[in-house]
Amino acid sequence: MLEKNIAELLNDQINKELYSAYLYLDFANYFEDEGLDGFAHWYEIQAQEERDHAFMIRRYLLDNGHRVTFGAIAKPDKVFKTHLDPLEAGLEHEKYVTSLITAIYTAAFAAKDFKTMQFLDWFVKEQGEEEKNADDLIKKMKLFGSEPKGLYMLNQELSARVYTPATAAD
């Protein structure tokens, strides 16, 4: 059985992951409005992955005898002036999520909850990948995004992304 504070942190993380999905769908809406369907597609897949993360944590809590409760999902409130703005907001958000996962891991370590630490190892690795992907996308946008042909090619590249459901066994 999980300690109450760790279960609460994990339960709260479900809401944070669902907010992340909501945020990335908002980014997708922005890019759809801008006529950049490849960027929109990339963020739609990001949203699906964040939803998967929420489901994984929910299942972990349920499998460990904890009731799951949901909180309200906040409305994204970012206003974008350039195509780079959502990308930078995405990296900032991923760093925030990394800090949340780190806090849960730290609490599990303090409680000697090795089972939860092992469960969270996947999320730690995933957050490293998420931050790198967000940073790489910013670099590409800065290199190519100001030129119409470059932006077109980057949009095409992002449209080729394929959704693969996440599992902790990956």
DRENPA-3360 file (N, C-alpha, C; in nm, 2 decimals, always signed):
BEGIN
1 = MLEKNIAE = +0.09/-0.12/+0.00/+0.00/+0.00/+0.00/+0.09/+0.12/+0.00 ~ +0.05/+0.22/-0.08/+0.13/+0.34/-0.09/+0.10/+0.43/+0.03 ~ +0.20/+0.51/+0.07/+0.18/+0.61/+0.17/+0.09/+0.71/+0.12 ~ +0.01/+0.77/+0.21/-0.10/+0.86/+0.17/-0.04/+0.98/+0.09 ~ +0.07/+1.04/+0.13/+0.12/+1.16/+0.06/+0.17/+1.13/-0.08 ~ +0.22/+1.01/-0.10/+0.27/+0.97/-0.23/+0.15/+0.94/-0.32 ~ +0.05/+0.88/-0.27/-0.07/+0.85/-0.34/-0.14/+0.99/-0.38 ~ -0.14/+1.08/-0.29/-0.19/+1.22/-0.32/-0.11/+1.29/-0.43;
9 = LLNDQINK = +0.02/+1.28/-0.42/+0.10/+1.34/-0.53/+0.08/+1.27/-0.66 ~ +0.07/+1.14/-0.67/+0.04/+1.07/-0.79/-0.10/+1.11/-0.84 ~ -0.20/+1.11/-0.75/-0.33/+1.15/-0.80/-0.34/+1.29/-0.86 ~ -0.26/+1.38/-0.79/-0.26/+1.52/-0.85/-0.18/+1.52/-0.98 ~ -0.09/+1.43/-1.00/-0.01/+1.42/-1.13/-0.11/+1.38/-1.24 ~ -0.20/+1.30/-1.21/-0.30/+1.26/-1.31/-0.36/+1.39/-1.37 ~ -0.41/+1.48/-1.28/-0.47/+1.60/-1.33/-0.37/+1.69/-1.41 ~ -0.24/+1.69/-1.36/-0.14/+1.77/-1.44/-0.12/+1.71/-1.58;
17 = ELYSAYLY = -0.12/+1.58/-1.59/-0.10/+1.52/-1.72/-0.22/+1.54/-1.81 ~ -0.34/+1.54/-1.75/-0.46/+1.58/-1.83/-0.46/+1.72/-1.88 ~ -0.41/+1.81/-1.79/-0.39/+1.95/-1.83/-0.29/+1.96/-1.94 ~ -0.18/+1.88/-1.93/-0.08/+1.89/-2.04/-0.15/+1.85/-2.17 ~ -0.23/+1.75/-2.17/-0.30/+1.71/-2.29/-0.39/+1.82/-2.34 ~ -0.46/+1.89/-2.25/-0.55/+2.00/-2.29/-0.46/+2.12/-2.34 ~ -0.35/+2.14/-2.28/-0.26/+2.25/-2.33/-0.21/+2.22/-2.47 ~ -0.17/+2.10/-2.50/-0.11/+2.06/-2.63/-0.22/+2.07/-2.73;
25 = LDFANYFE = -0.35/+2.03/-2.70/-0.46/+2.05/-2.79/-0.48/+2.20/-2.82 ~ -0.46/+2.28/-2.72/-0.47/+2.43/-2.75/-0.36/+2.47/-2.85 ~ -0.24/+2.42/-2.83/-0.13/+2.45/-2.93/-0.17/+2.40/-3.07 ~ -0.23/+2.28/-3.07/-0.27/+2.22/-3.20/-0.38/+2.32/-3.27 ~ -0.47/+2.37/-3.18/-0.57/+2.46/-3.24/-0.50/+2.59/-3.30 ~ -0.41/+2.64/-3.22/-0.33/+2.76/-3.27/-0.27/+2.73/-3.41 ~ -0.20/+2.61/-3.42/-0.14/+2.58/-3.55/-0.24/+2.55/-3.66 ~ -0.35/+2.49/-3.63/-0.45/+2.47/-3.73/-0.50/+2.61/-3.78;
33 = DEGLDGFA = -0.52/+2.70/-3.69/-0.57/+2.84/-3.73/-0.46/+2.90/-3.82 ~ -0.33/+2.87/-3.80/-0.23/+2.93/-3.88/-0.20/+2.85/-4.01 ~ -0.27/+2.75/-4.03/-0.26/+2.67/-4.15/-0.14/+2.58/-4.15 ~ -0.09/+2.54/-4.03/+0.03/+2.46/-4.01/-0.02/+2.32/-3.96 ~ -0.08/+2.24/-4.04/-0.14/+2.12/-4.00/-0.04/+2.01/-3.95 ~ +0.09/+2.02/-4.00/+0.19/+1.93/-3.95/+0.22/+1.96/-3.80 ~ +0.24/+2.09/-3.77/+0.26/+2.13/-3.63/+0.14/+2.09/-3.54 ~ +0.02/+2.11/-3.60/-0.10/+2.07/-3.52/-0.10/+1.92/-3.50;
41 = HWYEIQAQ = -0.07/+1.84/-3.60/-0.06/+1.70/-3.58/+0.04/+1.66/-3.48 ~ +0.15/+1.72/-3.48/+0.26/+1.69/-3.38/+0.21/+1.71/-3.24 ~ +0.14/+1.82/-3.22/+0.08/+1.85/-3.08/-0.04/+1.77/-3.05 ~ -0.11/+1.72/-3.15/-0.22/+1.63/-3.12/-0.16/+1.50/-3.06 ~ -0.05/+1.45/-3.12/+0.01/+1.33/-3.07/+0.07/+1.36/-2.93 ~ +0.12/+1.48/-2.91/+0.17/+1.51/-2.77/+0.06/+1.50/-2.67 ~ -0.06/+1.55/-2.71/-0.18/+1.54/-2.62/-0.22/+1.40/-2.59 ~ -0.21/+1.31/-2.70/-0.24/+1.17/-2.68/-0.14/+1.11/-2.58;
49 = EERDHAFM = -0.02/+1.14/-2.59/+0.08/+1.08/-2.50/+0.06/+1.13/-2.36 ~ +0.03/+1.25/-2.34/+0.00/+1.30/-2.20/-0.12/+1.23/-2.14 ~ -0.22/+1.21/-2.22/-0.34/+1.14/-2.18/-0.30/+1.00/-2.13 ~ -0.21/+0.93/-2.22/-0.16/+0.80/-2.18/-0.09/+0.80/-2.04 ~ -0.01/+0.91/-2.02/+0.06/+0.92/-1.89/-0.04/+0.92/-1.78 ~ -0.15/+1.00/-1.79/-0.25/+1.01/-1.69/-0.31/+0.87/-1.66 ~ -0.34/+0.80/-1.77/-0.40/+0.67/-1.76/-0.31/+0.57/-1.69 ~ -0.18/+0.58/-1.72/-0.08/+0.49/-1.65/-0.07/+0.52/-1.50;
57 = IRRYLLDN = -0.07/+0.64/-1.47/-0.07/+0.67/-1.32/-0.20/+0.63/-1.25 ~ -0.31/+0.66/-1.32/-0.44/+0.61/-1.27/-0.44/+0.46/-1.24 ~ -0.39/+0.39/-1.34/-0.39/+0.24/-1.32/-0.30/+0.20/-1.21 ~ -0.18/+0.27/-1.20/-0.09/+0.24/-1.09/-0.16/+0.26/-0.95 ~ -0.23/+0.37/-0.94/-0.30/+0.40/-0.81/-0.41/+0.29/-0.78 ~ -0.49/+0.26/-0.88/-0.59/+0.16/-0.87/-0.54/+0.03/-0.83 ~ -0.43/-0.01/-0.90/-0.37/-0.14/-0.88/-0.30/-0.15/-0.74 ~ -0.28/-0.03/-0.68/-0.22/-0.03/-0.54/-0.32/+0.01/-0.44;
65 = GHRVTFGA = -0.45/-0.01/-0.47/-0.56/+0.01/-0.37/-0.60/+0.15/-0.33 ~ -0.57/+0.24/-0.42/-0.61/+0.38/-0.40/-0.72/+0.43/-0.49 ~ -0.81/+0.50/-0.43/-0.92/+0.56/-0.51/-0.86/+0.68/-0.58 ~ -0.90/+0.70/-0.70/-0.86/+0.81/-0.78/-0.97/+0.92/-0.79 ~ -0.93/+1.04/-0.76/-1.03/+1.15/-0.78/-0.97/+1.25/-0.87 ~ -1.06/+1.32/-0.95/-1.02/+1.41/-1.05/-1.05/+1.55/-1.01 ~ -0.96/+1.64/-1.04/-0.99/+1.79/-1.02/-1.02/+1.85/-1.15 ~ -1.06/+1.98/-1.14/-1.09/+2.05/-1.26/-0.96/+2.07/-1.34;
73 = IAKPDKVF = -0.98/+2.07/-1.47/-0.87/+2.10/-1.56/-0.87/+2.25/-1.60 ~ -0.76/+2.32/-1.57/-0.76/+2.46/-1.60/-0.76/+2.49/-1.75 ~ -0.81/+2.60/-1.78/-0.81/+2.65/-1.92/-0.68/+2.70/-1.96 ~ -0.62/+2.66/-2.07/-0.49/+2.72/-2.11/-0.51/+2.87/-2.14 ~ -0.42/+2.95/-2.10/-0.44/+3.09/-2.11/-0.33/+3.16/-2.19 ~ -0.25/+3.08/-2.26/-0.14/+3.14/-2.34/-0.19/+3.21/-2.46 ~ -0.13/+3.33/-2.50/-0.16/+3.40/-2.62/-0.03/+3.40/-2.70 ~ -0.04/+3.35/-2.83/+0.08/+3.34/-2.91/+0.08/+3.45/-3.02;
81 = KTHLDPLE = +0.20/+3.51/-3.03/+0.22/+3.61/-3.13/+0.30/+3.56/-3.25 ~ +0.38/+3.46/-3.22/+0.47/+3.40/-3.33/+0.45/+3.25/-3.32 ~ +0.50/+3.18/-3.43/+0.49/+3.04/-3.43/+0.59/+2.97/-3.33 ~ +0.69/+3.05/-3.29/+0.79/+3.00/-3.19/+0.73/+3.00/-3.05 ~ +0.63/+3.09/-3.02/+0.58/+3.10/-2.89/+0.52/+2.97/-2.83 ~ +0.44/+2.89/-2.90/+0.39/+2.77/-2.85/+0.51/+2.67/-2.82 ~ +0.60/+2.67/-2.91/+0.72/+2.57/-2.89/+0.79/+2.60/-2.76 ~ +0.82/+2.73/-2.74/+0.89/+2.77/-2.62/+0.80/+2.74/-2.49;
89 = AGLEHEKY = +0.67/+2.77/-2.51/+0.58/+2.74/-2.39/+0.58/+2.59/-2.37 ~ +0.59/+2.51/-2.47/+0.59/+2.36/-2.46/+0.72/+2.32/-2.38 ~ +0.83/+2.37/-2.42/+0.95/+2.34/-2.34/+0.94/+2.38/-2.20 ~ +0.89/+2.50/-2.17/+0.88/+2.55/-2.03/+0.78/+2.45/-1.96 ~ +0.68/+2.41/-2.02/+0.58/+2.32/-1.96/+0.65/+2.18/-1.93 ~ +0.72/+2.13/-2.02/+0.79/+2.00/-2.00/+0.89/+2.01/-1.88 ~ +0.96/+2.12/-1.87/+1.05/+2.14/-1.75/+0.97/+2.14/-1.62 ~ +0.85/+2.20/-1.63/+0.76/+2.20/-1.51/+0.72/+2.06/-1.47;
97 = VTSLITAI = +0.68/+1.98/-1.57/+0.63/+1.85/-1.55/+0.75/+1.76/-1.50 ~ +0.87/+1.79/-1.55/+0.99/+1.72/-1.50/+1.00/+1.75/-1.35 ~ +0.98/+1.87/-1.31/+1.00/+1.91/-1.17/+0.89/+1.84/-1.08 ~ +0.77/+1.82/-1.14/+0.67/+1.75/-1.06/+0.70/+1.60/-1.04 ~ +0.75/+1.54/-1.15/+0.79/+1.40/-1.14/+0.91/+1.38/-1.04 ~ +1.00/+1.47/-1.05/+1.11/+1.47/-0.96/+1.07/+1.48/-0.81 ~ +0.97/+1.56/-0.79/+0.92/+1.58/-0.65/+0.85/+1.45/-0.60 ~ +0.78/+1.39/-0.69/+0.71/+1.26/-0.65/+0.82/+1.15/-0.62;
105 = YTAAFAAK = +0.92/+1.15/-0.71/+1.03/+1.05/-0.70/+1.10/+1.08/-0.56 ~ +1.13/+1.20/-0.53/+1.20/+1.24/-0.41/+1.11/+1.19/-0.29 ~ +0.98/+1.21/-0.29/+0.90/+1.17/-0.18/+0.90/+1.01/-0.17 ~ +0.90/+0.95/-0.28/+0.90/+0.80/-0.28/+1.04/+0.75/-0.23 ~ +1.14/+0.82/-0.26/+1.28/+0.78/-0.21/+1.28/+0.80/-0.06 ~ +1.23/+0.91/-0.01/+1.23/+0.94/+0.13/+1.15/+0.84/+0.21 ~ +1.04/+0.78/+0.15/+0.96/+0.68/+0.21/+1.01/+0.54/+0.19 ~ +1.12/+0.53/+0.11/+1.18/+0.40/+0.08/+1.07/+0.32/+0.00;
113 = DFKTMQFL = +0.99/+0.39/-0.08/+0.89/+0.32/-0.16/+0.95/+0.29/-0.30 ~ +1.03/+0.18/-0.30/+1.10/+0.14/-0.42/+1.01/+0.10/-0.53 ~ +0.90/+0.05/-0.50/+0.80/+0.01/-0.61/+0.76/+0.13/-0.69 ~ +0.73/+0.24/-0.62/+0.69/+0.36/-0.68/+0.80/+0.42/-0.76 ~ +0.92/+0.42/-0.70/+1.04/+0.47/-0.77/+1.06/+0.39/-0.90 ~ +1.05/+0.26/-0.89/+1.06/+0.18/-1.02/+0.96/+0.22/-1.12 ~ +0.83/+0.24/-1.08/+0.73/+0.29/-1.17/+0.76/+0.42/-1.23 ~ +0.82/+0.51/-1.15/+0.85/+0.65/-1.19/+0.97/+0.65/-1.28;
121 = DWFVKEQG = +1.06/+0.55/-1.27/+1.18/+0.55/-1.36/+1.14/+0.57/-1.51 ~ +1.03/+0.51/-1.55/+0.99/+0.53/-1.69/+0.96/+0.68/-1.72 ~ +0.89/+0.74/-1.62/+0.85/+0.88/-1.64/+0.97/+0.97/-1.64 ~ +1.07/+0.94/-1.56/+1.20/+1.02/-1.55/+1.26/+1.02/-1.69 ~ +1.27/+0.90/-1.75/+1.33/+0.88/-1.88/+1.25/+0.95/-1.98 ~ +1.12/+0.94/-1.98/+1.02/+1.00/-2.07/+1.04/+1.15/-2.07 ~ +1.05/+1.21/-1.95/+1.06/+1.36/-1.94/+1.19/+1.40/-2.00 ~ +1.30/+1.33/-1.99/+1.42/+1.36/-2.06/+1.40/+1.37/-2.21;
129 = EEEKNADD = +1.33/+1.27/-2.26/+1.30/+1.27/-2.41/+1.21/+1.38/-2.44 ~ +1.11/+1.41/-2.36/+1.01/+1.52/-2.39/+1.09/+1.66/-2.40 ~ +1.17/+1.68/-2.30/+1.25/+1.81/-2.30/+1.34/+1.82/-2.42 ~ +1.40/+1.71/-2.46/+1.49/+1.71/-2.57/+1.41/+1.73/-2.70 ~ +1.30/+1.67/-2.72/+1.22/+1.69/-2.84/+1.17/+1.83/-2.85 ~ +1.13/+1.89/-2.74/+1.08/+2.03/-2.74/+1.19/+2.12/-2.77 ~ +1.31/+2.10/-2.72/+1.43/+2.18/-2.74/+1.47/+2.17/-2.89 ~ +1.47/+2.05/-2.94/+1.51/+2.02/-3.08/+1.41/+2.10/-3.18;
137 = LIKKMKLF = +1.28/+2.09/-3.14/+1.18/+2.16/-3.23/+1.20/+2.31/-3.23 ~ +1.24/+2.37/-3.11/+1.27/+2.51/-3.11/+1.39/+2.54/-3.19 ~ +1.50/+2.46/-3.18/+1.62/+2.48/-3.26/+1.58/+2.48/-3.41 ~ +1.50/+2.38/-3.46/+1.47/+2.37/-3.60/+1.39/+2.49/-3.64 ~ +1.30/+2.54/-3.55/+1.21/+2.65/-3.59/+1.30/+2.78/-3.60 ~ +1.40/+2.79/-3.52/+1.49/+2.91/-3.52/+1.57/+2.90/-3.65 ~ +1.61/+2.78/-3.69/+1.70/+2.77/-3.80/+1.62/+2.78/-3.94 ~ +1.50/+2.72/-3.94/+1.43/+2.72/-4.07/+1.30/+2.79/-4.07;
145 = GSEPKGLY = +1.24/+2.82/-3.96/+1.10/+2.86/-3.95/+1.08/+3.00/-4.01 ~ +1.18/+3.08/-4.02/+1.15/+3.22/-4.07/+1.15/+3.23/-4.22 ~ +1.19/+3.12/-4.29/+1.18/+3.12/-4.43/+1.06/+3.03/-4.47 ~ +0.97/+3.08/-4.57/+0.86/+3.00/-4.60/+0.89/+2.86/-4.65 ~ +0.99/+2.84/-4.73/+1.02/+2.70/-4.77/+1.07/+2.61/-4.65 ~ +1.14/+2.67/-4.56/+1.19/+2.60/-4.44/+1.07/+2.56/-4.35 ~ +0.98/+2.66/-4.33/+0.86/+2.64/-4.25/+0.78/+2.53/-4.31 ~ +0.76/+2.53/-4.44/+0.69/+2.43/-4.51/+0.75/+2.29/-4.49;
153 = MLNQELSA = +0.88/+2.28/-4.51/+0.95/+2.15/-4.49/+0.94/+2.10/-4.34 ~ +0.95/+2.19/-4.25/+0.94/+2.15/-4.11/+0.80/+2.11/-4.08 ~ +0.70/+2.18/-4.14/+0.56/+2.14/-4.12/+0.54/+2.00/-4.18 ~ +0.60/+1.97/-4.29/+0.59/+1.84/-4.35/+0.65/+1.73/-4.26 ~ +0.77/+1.76/-4.21/+0.84/+1.67/-4.12/+0.75/+1.63/-4.00 ~ +0.69/+1.73/-3.94/+0.61/+1.71/-3.82/+0.48/+1.63/-3.85 ~ +0.43/+1.65/-3.97/+0.31/+1.57/-4.01/+0.33/+1.42/-4.02 ~ +0.45/+1.38/-4.03/+0.49/+1.24/-4.05/+0.49/+1.17/-3.91;
161 = RVYTPATA = +0.48/+1.24/-3.80/+0.49/+1.18/-3.67/+0.38/+1.07/-3.65 ~ +0.41/+0.96/-3.60/+0.32/+0.85/-3.58/+0.29/+0.83/-3.43 ~ +0.17/+0.82/-3.39/+0.13/+0.80/-3.25/+0.16/+0.65/-3.21 ~ +0.23/+0.64/-3.10/+0.26/+0.50/-3.05/+0.21/+0.51/-2.90 ~ +0.11/+0.43/-2.86/+0.06/+0.43/-2.72/+0.18/+0.40/-2.63 ~ +0.18/+0.48/-2.52/+0.29/+0.47/-2.42/+0.25/+0.36/-2.32 ~ +0.35/+0.28/-2.28/+0.33/+0.19/-2.17/+0.45/+0.19/-2.08 ~ +0.44/+0.16/-1.96/+0.55/+0.17/-1.86/+0.65/+0.05/-1.89;
169 = AD = +0.61/-0.04/-1.97/+0.70/-0.16/-2.01/+0.79/-0.12/-2.13 ~ +0.77/+0.00/-2.19/+0.85/+0.04/-2.30/+1.00/+0.04/-2.26;
% end
